[in-house]
Amino acid sequence: NPIPEDSVPSTVVAVINIRDKDSGDNGEVSCNIDGDLPFRLEPSSEKTYKLIIASALDREKVSAYNITITARDRGRPALSSRTALVLEVSDVNDN
């Protein structure tokens, strides 16, 4: 579903679940967003992150965001996985 451009910062737009069947450091996973985007990831629980709007959106400037999320474990060597999602911004009458 598109995100309205007038959504306020701190709005949760997605919940990301993480699974790693390893134990110890190999099972501890952290996530981050690649690039400089108006979103941030916050841990919600041990295996869940929230994707949150960090700053104002403007559909006239950017109508959709390609967000790449990288999950990396703390093993040696560290293993990682990436996934991409597209968030569309819906127009709100600015006048």
Secondary structure, DSSP 8 states (H G I E B T S, - for coil): --EETT--TT-EEEEEE------GGGG-EEEEE-SS-SEEEEEEETTEEEEEE-S---TTT-SEEEEEEEEEESSSS--EEEEEEEEEEE-----
